[in-house]
Amino acid sequence: MGHTEITETHRHRWGARLAMAALWCLALTGYFSPWIGRQPMTAALAWNGYDLFDVLRLLPEIESGALSVNLQALRLPLLALALLAPLLAHRAAPWVRIGAAAAGAVLALVTLPPYPQILTAWRTPGWRVPFWWGIGAAGSAATAWWWGPRLGRYLPWLAIGIIALALVPAASTLGRLLPALRTLHAAPVRPAWGFWCCLGSLVAIGLVHWGRAVRRTYEPV
């Protein structure tokens, strides 16, 4: 392989890494942007994916038990982004991998219950599941700088699994909540641009990894 071909390959890899980083940033931006929309938009509906977990607990249908949904699923996209951060940087320099792992651990810890609930969250119904999800994701993300590069051809499949396990429950939960929100506000309510930005970016990351997984499956060992 000539010098020109090596340079072009190097540029292609850097371009692919920057594109994946951009998609990750778009997904994170989308998660913290409005997920619920109507015309005209009001401050009461400017809820992002992170807010929804806490705000929708106060819906009359949720409090009465008439609507049974897993609100904890709305935090899954953020946990997925926490785990993906070090995985997307698995071929970068060690300091970049460590930085991405630290960022992922911080994002995972953000999903933990607030004080004082966190003091007993590990054993309290309603808080126990998100507590252990957050702790598990934080530990996995923090150590992914080491084990991520060792996954080899299995890394794309792991990334696809993480994205699917986050998006499907979150989208399903939001869809089941929309009728109650329409009743509450007596107006048409729909997923807003933040939801579609987060979903679309994560789907794009998943498709890229699917392509890589298929190629690696048929590569000679």
MODELLER restraints for C-alpha pairs under 7 A, 6 or more apart:
rsr = mdl.restraints
at = mdl.atoms
rsr.add(forms.Gaussian(group=physical.xy_distance, feature=features.Distance(at['CA:20:A'], at['CA:205:A']), mean=6.70, stdev=0.5))
rsr.add(forms.Gaussian(group=physical.xy_distance, feature=features.Distance(at['CA:23:A'], at['CA:201:A']), mean=5.30, stdev=0.5))
rsr.add(forms.Gaussian(group=physical.xy_distance, feature=features.Distance(at['CA:23:A'], at['CA:205:A']), mean=6.84, stdev=0.5))
rsr.add(forms.Gaussian(group=physical.xy_distance, feature=features.Distance(at['CA:24:A'], at['CA:201:A']), mean=6.86, stdev=0.5))
rsr.add(forms.Gaussian(group=physical.xy_distance, feature=features.Distance(at['CA:26:A'], at['CA:197:A']), mean=6.73, stdev=0.5))
rsr.add(forms.Gaussian(group=physical.xy_distance, feature=features.Distance(at['CA:26:A'], at['CA:198:A']), mean=6.67, stdev=0.5))
rsr.add(forms.Gaussian(group=physical.xy_distance, feature=features.Distance(at['CA:26:A'], at['CA:201:A']), mean=6.30, stdev=0.5))
rsr.add(forms.Gaussian(group=physical.xy_distance, feature=features.Distance(at['CA:27:A'], at['CA:197:A']), mean=6.12, stdev=0.5))
rsr.add(forms.Gaussian(group=physical.xy_distance, feature=features.Distance(at['CA:27:A'], at['CA:198:A']), mean=3.95, stdev=0.5))
rsr.add(forms.Gaussian(group=physical.xy_distance, feature=features.Distance(at['CA:27:A'], at['CA:201:A']), mean=5.15, stdev=0.5))
rsr.add(forms.Gaussian(group=physical.xy_distance, feature=features.Distance(at['CA:27:A'], at['CA:202:A']), mean=6.18, stdev=0.5))
rsr.add(forms.Gaussian(group=physical.xy_distance, feature=features.Distance(at['CA:28:A'], at['CA:198:A']), mean=6.62, stdev=0.5))
rsr.add(forms.Gaussian(group=physical.xy_distance, feature=features.Distance(at['CA:30:A'], at['CA:194:A']), mean=4.05, stdev=0.5))
rsr.add(forms.Gaussian(group=physical.xy_distance, feature=features.Distance(at['CA:30:A'], at['CA:195:A']), mean=6.01, stdev=0.5))
rsr.add(forms.Gaussian(group=physical.xy_distance, feature=features.Distance(at['CA:30:A'], at['CA:197:A']), mean=4.93, stdev=0.5))
rsr.add(forms.Gaussian(group=physical.xy_distance, feature=features.Distance(at['CA:30:A'], at['CA:198:A']), mean=4.41, stdev=0.5))
rsr.add(forms.Gaussian(group=physical.xy_distance, feature=features.Distance(at['CA:31:A'], at['CA:48:A']), mean=6.28, stdev=0.5))
rsr.add(forms.Gaussian(group=physical.xy_distance, feature=features.Distance(at['CA:31:A'], at['CA:49:A']), mean=5.16, stdev=0.5))
rsr.add(forms.Gaussian(group=physical.xy_distance, feature=features.Distance(at['CA:31:A'], at['CA:50:A']), mean=6.94, stdev=0.5))
rsr.add(forms.Gaussian(group=physical.xy_distance, feature=features.Distance(at['CA:31:A'], at['CA:194:A']), mean=6.03, stdev=0.5))
rsr.add(forms.Gaussian(group=physical.xy_distance, feature=features.Distance(at['CA:31:A'], at['CA:195:A']), mean=6.51, stdev=0.5))
rsr.add(forms.Gaussian(group=physical.xy_distance, feature=features.Distance(at['CA:31:A'], at['CA:198:A']), mean=5.53, stdev=0.5))
rsr.add(forms.Gaussian(group=physical.xy_distance, feature=features.Distance(at['CA:32:A'], at['CA:48:A']), mean=5.06, stdev=0.5))
rsr.add(forms.Gaussian(group=physical.xy_distance, feature=features.Distance(at['CA:32:A'], at['CA:49:A']), mean=5.98, stdev=0.5))
rsr.add(forms.Gaussian(group=physical.xy_distance, feature=features.Distance(at['CA:32:A'], at['CA:50:A']), mean=6.36, stdev=0.5))
rsr.add(forms.Gaussian(group=physical.xy_distance, feature=features.Distance(at['CA:33:A'], at['CA:48:A']), mean=4.85, stdev=0.5))
rsr.add(forms.Gaussian(group=physical.xy_distance, feature=features.Distance(at['CA:33:A'], at['CA:194:A']), mean=4.61, stdev=0.5))
rsr.add(forms.Gaussian(group=physical.xy_distance, feature=features.Distance(at['CA:34:A'], at['CA:46:A']), mean=5.22, stdev=0.5))
rsr.add(forms.Gaussian(group=physical.xy_distance, feature=features.Distance(at['CA:34:A'], at['CA:47:A']), mean=5.06, stdev=0.5))
rsr.add(forms.Gaussian(group=physical.xy_distance, feature=features.Distance(at['CA:34:A'], at['CA:48:A']), mean=4.26, stdev=0.5))
rsr.add(forms.Gaussian(group=physical.xy_distance, feature=features.Distance(at['CA:34:A'], at['CA:192:A']), mean=5.86, stdev=0.5))
rsr.add(forms.Gaussian(group=physical.xy_distance, feature=features.Distance(at['CA:34:A'], at['CA:193:A']), mean=6.59, stdev=0.5))
rsr.add(forms.Gaussian(group=physical.xy_distance, feature=features.Distance(at['CA:34:A'], at['CA:194:A']), mean=4.90, stdev=0.5))
rsr.add(forms.Gaussian(group=physical.xy_distance, feature=features.Distance(at['CA:34:A'], at['CA:195:A']), mean=7.00, stdev=0.5))
rsr.add(forms.Gaussian(group=physical.xy_distance, feature=features.Distance(at['CA:35:A'], at['CA:47:A']), mean=6.03, stdev=0.5))
rsr.add(forms.Gaussian(group=physical.xy_distance, feature=features.Distance(at['CA:35:A'], at['CA:48:A']), mean=4.95, stdev=0.5))
rsr.add(forms.Gaussian(group=physical.xy_distance, feature=features.Distance(at['CA:35:A'], at['CA:49:A']), mean=5.86, stdev=0.5))
rsr.add(forms.Gaussian(group=physical.xy_distance, feature=features.Distance(at['CA:35:A'], at['CA:191:A']), mean=5.45, stdev=0.5))
rsr.add(forms.Gaussian(group=physical.xy_distance, feature=features.Distance(at['CA:35:A'], at['CA:192:A']), mean=4.63, stdev=0.5))
rsr.add(forms.Gaussian(group=physical.xy_distance, feature=features.Distance(at['CA:35:A'], at['CA:193:A']), mean=6.55, stdev=0.5))
rsr.add(forms.Gaussian(group=physical.xy_distance, feature=features.Distance(at['CA:35:A'], at['CA:194:A']), mean=5.08, stdev=0.5))
rsr.add(forms.Gaussian(group=physical.xy_distance, feature=features.Distance(at['CA:35:A'], at['CA:195:A']), mean=4.69, stdev=0.5))
rsr.add(forms.Gaussian(group=physical.xy_distance, feature=features.Distance(at['CA:36:A'], at['CA:45:A']), mean=5.98, stdev=0.5))
rsr.add(forms.Gaussian(group=physical.xy_distance, feature=features.Distance(at['CA:36:A'], at['CA:46:A']), mean=6.67, stdev=0.5))
rsr.add(forms.Gaussian(group=physical.xy_distance, feature=features.Distance(at['CA:36:A'], at['CA:47:A']), mean=6.23, stdev=0.5))
rsr.add(forms.Gaussian(group=physical.xy_distance, feature=features.Distance(at['CA:36:A'], at['CA:189:A']), mean=6.82, stdev=0.5))
rsr.add(forms.Gaussian(group=physical.xy_distance, feature=features.Distance(at['CA:36:A'], at['CA:190:A']), mean=5.89, stdev=0.5))
rsr.add(forms.Gaussian(group=physical.xy_distance, feature=features.Distance(at['CA:36:A'], at['CA:191:A']), mean=4.79, stdev=0.5))
rsr.add(forms.Gaussian(group=physical.xy_distance, feature=features.Distance(at['CA:36:A'], at['CA:192:A']), mean=4.78, stdev=0.5))
rsr.add(forms.Gaussian(group=physical.xy_distance, feature=features.Distance(at['CA:37:A'], at['CA:45:A']), mean=6.47, stdev=0.5))
rsr.add(forms.Gaussian(group=physical.xy_distance, feature=features.Distance(at['CA:37:A'], at['CA:189:A']), mean=5.76, stdev=0.5))
rsr.add(forms.Gaussian(group=physical.xy_distance, feature=features.Distance(at['CA:37:A'], at['CA:190:A']), mean=5.32, stdev=0.5))
rsr.add(forms.Gaussian(group=physical.xy_distance, feature=features.Distance(at['CA:37:A'], at['CA:191:A']), mean=5.73, stdev=0.5))
rsr.add(forms.Gaussian(group=physical.xy_distance, feature=features.Distance(at['CA:37:A'], at['CA:192:A']), mean=4.52, stdev=0.5))
rsr.add(forms.Gaussian(group=physical.xy_distance, feature=features.Distance(at['CA:38:A'], at['CA:188:A']), mean=6.23, stdev=0.5))
rsr.add(forms.Gaussian(group=physical.xy_distance, feature=features.Distance(at['CA:38:A'], at['CA:189:A']), mean=5.05, stdev=0.5))
rsr.add(forms.Gaussian(group=physical.xy_distance, feature=features.Distance(at['CA:38:A'], at['CA:190:A']), mean=6.38, stdev=0.5))
rsr.add(forms.Gaussian(group=physical.xy_distance, feature=features.Distance(at['CA:49:A'], at['CA:74:A']), mean=6.39, stdev=0.5))
rsr.add(forms.Gaussian(group=physical.xy_distance, feature=features.Distance(at['CA:50:A'], at['CA:75:A']), mean=6.51, stdev=0.5))
rsr.add(forms.Gaussian(group=physical.xy_distance, feature=features.Distance(at['CA:53:A'], at['CA:71:A']), mean=5.65, stdev=0.5))
rsr.add(forms.Gaussian(group=physical.xy_distance, feature=features.Distance(at['CA:53:A'], at['CA:72:A']), mean=6.49, stdev=0.5))
rsr.add(forms.Gaussian(group=physical.xy_distance, feature=features.Distance(at['CA:53:A'], at['CA:74:A']), mean=6.08, stdev=0.5))
rsr.add(forms.Gaussian(group=physical.xy_distance, feature=features.Distance(at['CA:57:A'], at['CA:63:A']), mean=6.85, stdev=0.5))
rsr.add(forms.Gaussian(group=physical.xy_distance, feature=features.Distance(at['CA:61:A'], at['CA:67:A']), mean=5.15, stdev=0.5))
rsr.add(forms.Gaussian(group=physical.xy_distance, feature=features.Distance(at['CA:62:A'], at['CA:68:A']), mean=6.69, stdev=0.5))
rsr.add(forms.Gaussian(group=physical.xy_distance, feature=features.Distance(at['CA:69:A'], at['CA:173:A']), mean=6.39, stdev=0.5))
rsr.add(forms.Gaussian(group=physical.xy_distance, feature=features.Distance(at['CA:70:A'], at['CA:173:A']), mean=6.72, stdev=0.5))
rsr.add(forms.Gaussian(group=physical.xy_distance, feature=features.Distance(at['CA:71:A'], at['CA:173:A']), mean=6.91, stdev=0.5))
rsr.add(forms.Gaussian(group=physical.xy_distance, feature=features.Distance(at['CA:72:A'], at['CA:130:A']), mean=6.32, stdev=0.5))
rsr.add(forms.Gaussian(group=physical.xy_distance, feature=features.Distance(at['CA:73:A'], at['CA:169:A']), mean=5.72, stdev=0.5))
rsr.add(forms.Gaussian(group=physical.xy_distance, feature=features.Distance(at['CA:73:A'], at['CA:170:A']), mean=5.00, stdev=0.5))
rsr.add(forms.Gaussian(group=physical.xy_distance, feature=features.Distance(at['CA:73:A'], at['CA:173:A']), mean=6.89, stdev=0.5))
rsr.add(forms.Gaussian(group=physical.xy_distance, feature=features.Distance(at['CA:74:A'], at['CA:170:A']), mean=4.90, stdev=0.5))
rsr.add(forms.Gaussian(group=physical.xy_distance, feature=features.Distance(at['CA:75:A'], at['CA:111:A']), mean=6.78, stdev=0.5))
rsr.add(forms.Gaussian(group=physical.xy_distance, feature=features.Distance(at['CA:76:A'], at['CA:166:A']), mean=4.78, stdev=0.5))
rsr.add(forms.Gaussian(group=physical.xy_distance, feature=features.Distance(at['CA:76:A'], at['CA:170:A']), mean=6.70, stdev=0.5))
rsr.add(forms.Gaussian(group=physical.xy_distance, feature=features.Distance(at['CA:77:A'], at['CA:166:A']), mean=5.08, stdev=0.5))
rsr.add(forms.Gaussian(group=physical.xy_distance, feature=features.Distance(at['CA:77:A'], at['CA:167:A']), mean=6.26, stdev=0.5))
rsr.add(forms.Gaussian(group=physical.xy_distance, feature=features.Distance(at['CA:78:A'], at['CA:107:A']), mean=6.98, stdev=0.5))
rsr.add(forms.Gaussian(group=physical.xy_distance, feature=features.Distance(at['CA:79:A'], at['CA:108:A']), mean=5.48, stdev=0.5))
rsr.add(forms.Gaussian(group=physical.xy_distance, feature=features.Distance(at['CA:79:A'], at['CA:137:A']), mean=6.47, stdev=0.5))
rsr.add(forms.Gaussian(group=physical.xy_distance, feature=features.Distance(at['CA:80:A'], at['CA:162:A']), mean=5.89, stdev=0.5))
rsr.add(forms.Gaussian(group=physical.xy_distance, feature=features.Distance(at['CA:80:A'], at['CA:163:A']), mean=6.17, stdev=0.5))
rsr.add(forms.Gaussian(group=physical.xy_distance, feature=features.Distance(at['CA:80:A'], at['CA:166:A']), mean=6.18, stdev=0.5))
rsr.add(forms.Gaussian(group=physical.xy_distance, feature=features.Distance(at['CA:82:A'], at['CA:104:A']), mean=3.85, stdev=0.5))
rsr.add(forms.Gaussian(group=physical.xy_distance, feature=features.Distance(at['CA:82:A'], at['CA:105:A']), mean=6.35, stdev=0.5))
rsr.add(forms.Gaussian(group=physical.xy_distance, feature=features.Distance(at['CA:82:A'], at['CA:107:A']), mean=5.46, stdev=0.5))
rsr.add(forms.Gaussian(group=physical.xy_distance, feature=features.Distance(at['CA:82:A'], at['CA:108:A']), mean=5.65, stdev=0.5))
rsr.add(forms.Gaussian(group=physical.xy_distance, feature=features.Distance(at['CA:82:A'], at['CA:141:A']), mean=6.45, stdev=0.5))
rsr.add(forms.Gaussian(group=physical.xy_distance, feature=features.Distance(at['CA:83:A'], at['CA:104:A']), mean=5.96, stdev=0.5))
rsr.add(forms.Gaussian(group=physical.xy_distance, feature=features.Distance(at['CA:83:A'], at['CA:137:A']), mean=6.60, stdev=0.5))
rsr.add(forms.Gaussian(group=physical.xy_distance, feature=features.Distance(at['CA:83:A'], at['CA:141:A']), mean=5.13, stdev=0.5))
rsr.add(forms.Gaussian(group=physical.xy_distance, feature=features.Distance(at['CA:84:A'], at['CA:159:A']), mean=6.75, stdev=0.5))
rsr.add(forms.Gaussian(group=physical.xy_distance, feature=features.Distance(at['CA:85:A'], at['CA:100:A']), mean=5.47, stdev=0.5))
rsr.add(forms.Gaussian(group=physical.xy_distance, feature=features.Distance(at['CA:85:A'], at['CA:101:A']), mean=6.61, stdev=0.5))
rsr.add(forms.Gaussian(group=physical.xy_distance, feature=features.Distance(at['CA:85:A'], at['CA:104:A']), mean=5.62, stdev=0.5))
rsr.add(forms.Gaussian(group=physical.xy_distance, feature=features.Distance(at['CA:86:A'], at['CA:97:A']), mean=5.89, stdev=0.5))
rsr.add(forms.Gaussian(group=physical.xy_distance, feature=features.Distance(at['CA:86:A'], at['CA:100:A']), mean=4.80, stdev=0.5))
rsr.add(forms.Gaussian(group=physical.xy_distance, feature=features.Distance(at['CA:86:A'], at['CA:101:A']), mean=4.77, stdev=0.5))
rsr.add(forms.Gaussian(group=physical.xy_distance, feature=features.Distance(at['CA:86:A'], at['CA:104:A']), mean=6.78, stdev=0.5))
rsr.add(forms.Gaussian(group=physical.xy_distance, feature=features.Distance(at['CA:86:A'], at['CA:141:A']), mean=6.52, stdev=0.5))
rsr.add(forms.Gaussian(group=physical.xy_distance, feature=features.Distance(at['CA:86:A'], at['CA:144:A']), mean=5.88, stdev=0.5))
rsr.add(forms.Gaussian(group=physical.xy_distance, feature=features.Distance(at['CA:86:A'], at['CA:145:A']), mean=5.99, stdev=0.5))
rsr.add(forms.Gaussian(group=physical.xy_distance, feature=features.Distance(at['CA:87:A'], at['CA:144:A']), mean=6.88, stdev=0.5))
rsr.add(forms.Gaussian(group=physical.xy_distance, feature=features.Distance(at['CA:87:A'], at['CA:148:A']), mean=5.74, stdev=0.5))
rsr.add(forms.Gaussian(group=physical.xy_distance, feature=features.Distance(at['CA:89:A'], at['CA:96:A']), mean=6.98, stdev=0.5))
rsr.add(forms.Gaussian(group=physical.xy_distance, feature=features.Distance(at['CA:89:A'], at['CA:97:A']), mean=5.54, stdev=0.5))
rsr.add(forms.Gaussian(group=physical.xy_distance, feature=features.Distance(at['CA:89:A'], at['CA:100:A']), mean=6.80, stdev=0.5))
rsr.add(forms.Gaussian(group=physical.xy_distance, feature=features.Distance(at['CA:90:A'], at['CA:97:A']), mean=6.20, stdev=0.5))
rsr.add(forms.Gaussian(group=physical.xy_distance, feature=features.Distance(at['CA:90:A'], at['CA:145:A']), mean=6.76, stdev=0.5))
rsr.add(forms.Gaussian(group=physical.xy_distance, feature=features.Distance(at['CA:90:A'], at['CA:148:A']), mean=5.75, stdev=0.5))
rsr.add(forms.Gaussian(group=physical.xy_distance, feature=features.Distance(at['CA:90:A'], at['CA:149:A']), mean=5.07, stdev=0.5))
rsr.add(forms.Gaussian(group=physical.xy_distance, feature=features.Distance(at['CA:91:A'], at['CA:149:A']), mean=6.72, stdev=0.5))
rsr.add(forms.Gaussian(group=physical.xy_distance, feature=features.Distance(at['CA:97:A'], at['CA:145:A']), mean=5.03, stdev=0.5))
rsr.add(forms.Gaussian(group=physical.xy_distance, feature=features.Distance(at['CA:98:A'], at['CA:145:A']), mean=5.46, stdev=0.5))
rsr.add(forms.Gaussian(group=physical.xy_distance, feature=features.Distance(at['CA:101:A'], at['CA:141:A']), mean=5.22, stdev=0.5))
rsr.add(forms.Gaussian(group=physical.xy_distance, feature=features.Distance(at['CA:101:A'], at['CA:142:A']), mean=4.74, stdev=0.5))
rsr.add(forms.Gaussian(group=physical.xy_distance, feature=features.Distance(at['CA:101:A'], at['CA:143:A']), mean=6.81, stdev=0.5))
rsr.add(forms.Gaussian(group=physical.xy_distance, feature=features.Distance(at['CA:101:A'], at['CA:144:A']), mean=6.16, stdev=0.5))
rsr.add(forms.Gaussian(group=physical.xy_distance, feature=features.Distance(at['CA:101:A'], at['CA:145:A']), mean=5.79, stdev=0.5))
rsr.add(forms.Gaussian(group=physical.xy_distance, feature=features.Distance(at['CA:102:A'], at['CA:142:A']), mean=5.62, stdev=0.5))
rsr.add(forms.Gaussian(group=physical.xy_distance, feature=features.Distance(at['CA:104:A'], at['CA:138:A']), mean=6.89, stdev=0.5))
rsr.add(forms.Gaussian(group=physical.xy_distance, feature=features.Distance(at['CA:104:A'], at['CA:141:A']), mean=5.41, stdev=0.5))
rsr.add(forms.Gaussian(group=physical.xy_distance, feature=features.Distance(at['CA:104:A'], at['CA:142:A']), mean=6.89, stdev=0.5))
rsr.add(forms.Gaussian(group=physical.xy_distance, feature=features.Distance(at['CA:105:A'], at['CA:138:A']), mean=4.14, stdev=0.5))
rsr.add(forms.Gaussian(group=physical.xy_distance, feature=features.Distance(at['CA:105:A'], at['CA:139:A']), mean=6.78, stdev=0.5))
rsr.add(forms.Gaussian(group=physical.xy_distance, feature=features.Distance(at['CA:105:A'], at['CA:141:A']), mean=5.25, stdev=0.5))
rsr.add(forms.Gaussian(group=physical.xy_distance, feature=features.Distance(at['CA:105:A'], at['CA:142:A']), mean=5.27, stdev=0.5))
rsr.add(forms.Gaussian(group=physical.xy_distance, feature=features.Distance(at['CA:108:A'], at['CA:134:A']), mean=5.15, stdev=0.5))
rsr.add(forms.Gaussian(group=physical.xy_distance, feature=features.Distance(at['CA:108:A'], at['CA:137:A']), mean=5.81, stdev=0.5))
rsr.add(forms.Gaussian(group=physical.xy_distance, feature=features.Distance(at['CA:108:A'], at['CA:138:A']), mean=4.97, stdev=0.5))
rsr.add(forms.Gaussian(group=physical.xy_distance, feature=features.Distance(at['CA:109:A'], at['CA:134:A']), mean=5.67, stdev=0.5))
rsr.add(forms.Gaussian(group=physical.xy_distance, feature=features.Distance(at['CA:109:A'], at['CA:135:A']), mean=6.84, stdev=0.5))
rsr.add(forms.Gaussian(group=physical.xy_distance, feature=features.Distance(at['CA:109:A'], at['CA:138:A']), mean=6.11, stdev=0.5))
rsr.add(forms.Gaussian(group=physical.xy_distance, feature=features.Distance(at['CA:111:A'], at['CA:134:A']), mean=5.89, stdev=0.5))
rsr.add(forms.Gaussian(group=physical.xy_distance, feature=features.Distance(at['CA:112:A'], at['CA:130:A']), mean=6.52, stdev=0.5))
rsr.add(forms.Gaussian(group=physical.xy_distance, feature=features.Distance(at['CA:112:A'], at['CA:131:A']), mean=5.35, stdev=0.5))
rsr.add(forms.Gaussian(group=physical.xy_distance, feature=features.Distance(at['CA:112:A'], at['CA:134:A']), mean=5.74, stdev=0.5))
rsr.add(forms.Gaussian(group=physical.xy_distance, feature=features.Distance(at['CA:113:A'], at['CA:127:A']), mean=6.83, stdev=0.5))
rsr.add(forms.Gaussian(group=physical.xy_distance, feature=features.Distance(at['CA:113:A'], at['CA:131:A']), mean=6.58, stdev=0.5))
rsr.add(forms.Gaussian(group=physical.xy_distance, feature=features.Distance(at['CA:121:A'], at['CA:127:A']), mean=5.08, stdev=0.5))
rsr.add(forms.Gaussian(group=physical.xy_distance, feature=features.Distance(at['CA:121:A'], at['CA:128:A']), mean=5.22, stdev=0.5))
rsr.add(forms.Gaussian(group=physical.xy_distance, feature=features.Distance(at['CA:121:A'], at['CA:131:A']), mean=6.20, stdev=0.5))
rsr.add(forms.Gaussian(group=physical.xy_distance, feature=features.Distance(at['CA:122:A'], at['CA:128:A']), mean=4.80, stdev=0.5))
rsr.add(forms.Gaussian(group=physical.xy_distance, feature=features.Distance(at['CA:122:A'], at['CA:131:A']), mean=6.01, stdev=0.5))
rsr.add(forms.Gaussian(group=physical.xy_distance, feature=features.Distance(at['CA:122:A'], at['CA:132:A']), mean=6.84, stdev=0.5))
rsr.add(forms.Gaussian(group=physical.xy_distance, feature=features.Distance(at['CA:153:A'], at['CA:213:A']), mean=6.72, stdev=0.5))
rsr.add(forms.Gaussian(group=physical.xy_distance, feature=features.Distance(at['CA:153:A'], at['CA:216:A']), mean=6.06, stdev=0.5))
rsr.add(forms.Gaussian(group=physical.xy_distance, feature=features.Distance(at['CA:156:A'], at['CA:209:A']), mean=4.81, stdev=0.5))
rsr.add(forms.Gaussian(group=physical.xy_distance, feature=features.Distance(at['CA:156:A'], at['CA:210:A']), mean=6.53, stdev=0.5))
rsr.add(forms.Gaussian(group=physical.xy_distance, feature=features.Distance(at['CA:156:A'], at['CA:212:A']), mean=6.56, stdev=0.5))
rsr.add(forms.Gaussian(group=physical.xy_distance, feature=features.Distance(at['CA:156:A'], at['CA:213:A']), mean=5.39, stdev=0.5))
rsr.add(forms.Gaussian(group=physical.xy_distance, feature=features.Distance(at['CA:157:A'], at['CA:213:A']), mean=6.32, stdev=0.5))
rsr.add(forms.Gaussian(group=physical.xy_distance, feature=features.Distance(at['CA:159:A'], at['CA:206:A']), mean=6.87, stdev=0.5))
rsr.add(forms.Gaussian(group=physical.xy_distance, feature=features.Distance(at['CA:159:A'], at['CA:209:A']), mean=6.99, stdev=0.5))
rsr.add(forms.Gaussian(group=physical.xy_distance, feature=features.Distance(at['CA:160:A'], at['CA:206:A']), mean=5.13, stdev=0.5))
rsr.add(forms.Gaussian(group=physical.xy_distance, feature=features.Distance(at['CA:160:A'], at['CA:209:A']), mean=6.62, stdev=0.5))
rsr.add(forms.Gaussian(group=physical.xy_distance, feature=features.Distance(at['CA:160:A'], at['CA:210:A']), mean=6.87, stdev=0.5))
rsr.add(forms.Gaussian(group=physical.xy_distance, feature=features.Distance(at['CA:163:A'], at['CA:202:A']), mean=6.61, stdev=0.5))
rsr.add(forms.Gaussian(group=physical.xy_distance, feature=features.Distance(at['CA:163:A'], at['CA:206:A']), mean=6.60, stdev=0.5))
rsr.add(forms.Gaussian(group=physical.xy_distance, feature=features.Distance(at['CA:167:A'], at['CA:199:A']), mean=6.96, stdev=0.5))
rsr.add(forms.Gaussian(group=physical.xy_distance, feature=features.Distance(at['CA:178:A'], at['CA:189:A']), mean=6.59, stdev=0.5))
rsr.add(forms.Gaussian(group=physical.xy_distance, feature=features.Distance(at['CA:178:A'], at['CA:190:A']), mean=6.80, stdev=0.5))
rsr.add(forms.Gaussian(group=physical.xy_distance, feature=features.Distance(at['CA:181:A'], at['CA:189:A']), mean=6.80, stdev=0.5))
rsr.add(forms.Gaussian(group=physical.xy_distance, feature=features.Distance(at['CA:182:A'], at['CA:188:A']), mean=5.63, stdev=0.5))
rsr.add(forms.Gaussian(group=physical.xy_distance, feature=features.Distance(at['CA:182:A'], at['CA:189:A']), mean=5.44, stdev=0.5))
